[in-house]
Amino acid sequence: MTTRNTKVMNRFDVTTRLIAKLKHEEAVVGGIGNTNFDLWAAGHRPQNFYMLGSMGLAFPIALGVALAQPDRRVFALEGDGSLLMQLGALSTIASLKPKNLIMIVMDNGIYQITGSQPTPAAHVADIVGIAAASGLARSSWAADEEDFERLVDEAMAAAEPSLIAVRIDDKPGVGTTRRDPVQIRERFMHGLGVREPL
Amino acid sequence: MAIAEQQAQAAQGSSETSWHSIVLQTLKRNEISLIPYVPDRVLTPLIKNLHADPFFTTFATAREEEAVGIVSGAWMGGRRGAVLMQTSGFATLANVLASLAVPYQIPLIMFVSERGTLGEFNYGQSLVCRTMRPVLDSLALEHHTITRLDELEFIADRSVKQAVTTQAPVALILNPLLTGGKTFDK
């Protein structure tokens, strides 16, 4: 399916719908900027990780978590502009085939946070087409919110990595993540059961 | 054959005391099992042996910063990793070091095969090599240039342990005096 028949959704709404489905301490890695602002705004969970830089690395970071904890489902939320910086990561993930990794791309075709400039891909490239051609066979556009929830359910039952792309509006993130990288990392490690608090 | 080349060949030897087998054993002893890399000619015997050893999950990434993201995520999930790269690959890492590894206090372990010195034949490689230590120093990152086989295990083992216990990145630079480097006729 191409973007033509997809509804324009809202990042915060879609993120909230995703979080509501998580009942098994699934890890969620939020990419730079609005993607993790809306993850934060959807309600902090101990298994959330928020990036404060390193644009484009939400999928690689989530892949690392997925390889370290193969029995835990790991979600990564990434913007289209961020993903464009690290398209090679899609092939790496396709090659390793982690069963527990689910990638979600929030695609508004713009760098919203820097002034809504269009991305170079905005009118010419198809994120799902790129992902599928990179070897990620389970890559789909969500047609609307209901379809998004259905795709998430399917991805959580799948035995290979999945990518779900969502066409979203140009609204900024609803919240602002507290920018304390050490605390973010430490609490994430507690949430993943790697460490106990002091 | 020039003496330097004979020494270089000896340094690349395939016995238990070769530089690459010492690196592999040091990784294993420190329970570092996830090894993403962007390849380099000099690293080839190490990469080959890592692939052959089921203790390790060894795979190529498209970019070095991608590999840094992967081992950072793995560390937070409780699994140790290390990234293998060449000097020119290190030059792509300033942003991810300054925005992920350092501020989040992640013990990122990097092995860098050093090109650009001691017989470099590509001008671009020699220039990019000169950016490496200033970048490391600008972030006050621990780094060691390893030139001697008899010092390799001590430096690598202690540096890995220090990275983990102090939650700070470390770069171990594998100099041509250790590995033989890459020369014009290869």
Contacts between the chains, C-beta under 8 A, distances in Angstrom:
chain1	res1	chain2	res2	distance
A	27	B	77	7.7
A	29	B	73	7.2
A	49	B	76	6.9
A	51	B	100	7.5
A	52	B	99	6.7
A	52	B	103	7.1
A	53	B	95	7.0
A	53	B	96	7.9
A	53	B	98	7.3
A	53	B	99	2.4
A	53	B	100	6.3
A	53	B	103	7.5
A	54	B	65	7.2
A	54	B	69	6.6
A	54	B	95	6.7
A	54	B	96	4.8
A	54	B	99	4.7
A	54	B	100	4.1
A	55	B	95	7.8
A	56	B	65	7.7
A	57	B	65	6.7
A	57	B	66	7.1
A	57	B	68	7.7
A	57	B	69	3.6
A	57	B	72	8.0
A	57	B	96	6.7
A	57	B	100	6.8
A	59	B	69	7.9
A	60	B	61	7.7
A	60	B	65	8.0
A	60	B	66	4.7
A	60	B	67	7.6
A	60	B	68	7.9
A	60	B	69	3.2
A	60	B	70	4.8
A	60	B	73	6.9
A	61	B	69	4.7
A	61	B	70	7.3
A	61	B	72	5.9
A	61	B	73	3.9
A	61	B	76	8.0
A	61	B	100	8.0
A	62	B	73	6.1
A	63	B	69	7.7
A	63	B	70	5.4
A	63	B	73	6.4
A	64	B	34	7.4
A	64	B	69	6.7
A	64	B	70	4.2
A	64	B	71	6.0
A	64	B	72	6.2
A	64	B	73	2.5
A	64	B	74	3.7
A	64	B	75	7.4
A	64	B	76	7.5
A	64	B	77	6.6
A	64	B	79	7.8
A	64	B	81	7.3
A	65	B	73	4.3
A	65	B	74	6.9
A	65	B	76	6.3
A	65	B	77	4.3
A	66	B	73	7.8
A	66	B	77	7.8
A	67	B	34	6.2
A	67	B	57	6.6
A	67	B	70	7.3
A	67	B	73	7.9
A	67	B	74	5.7
A	67	B	77	7.6
A	67	B	79	6.7
A	68	B	34	7.6
A	68	B	73	7.1
A	68	B	74	4.4
A	68	B	75	7.8
A	68	B	76	7.6
A	68	B	77	2.9
A	68	B	78	5.4
A	68	B	79	3.6
A	69	B	77	4.7
A	69	B	78	6.9
A	69	B	79	7.9
A	72	B	77	8.0
A	86	B	62	7.8
A	86	B	63	7.0
A	86	B	65	7.7
A	86	B	66	6.0
A	87	B	62	7.9
A	88	B	61	7.1
A	88	B	62	2.4
A	88	B	63	5.9
A	88	B	66	6.4
A	89	B	61	7.5
A	89	B	62	6.7
A	89	B	66	5.1
A	89	B	69	7.9
A	91	B	62	6.5
A	92	B	36	7.9
A	92	B	59	7.1
A	92	B	60	7.7
A	92	B	61	5.2
A	92	B	62	6.3
A	92	B	66	6.5
A	92	B	70	7.9
A	95	B	59	6.8
A	96	B	59	6.3
A	181	B	103	4.2
A	181	B	104	4.5
A	181	B	105	7.7
A	182	B	103	7.4
A	182	B	104	6.6
A	182	B	105	5.5
A	184	B	104	7.1
A	185	B	76	6.3
A	185	B	104	4.4
A	185	B	105	6.6
A	185	B	106	7.1
A	188	B	76	5.6
A	189	B	76	5.4
A	189	B	78	7.8
A	192	B	76	6.7
A	192	B	77	5.7
A	192	B	78	6.9
A	193	B	78	7.8
A	194	B	76	6.9
A	194	B	77	6.6
A	194	B	78	4.1
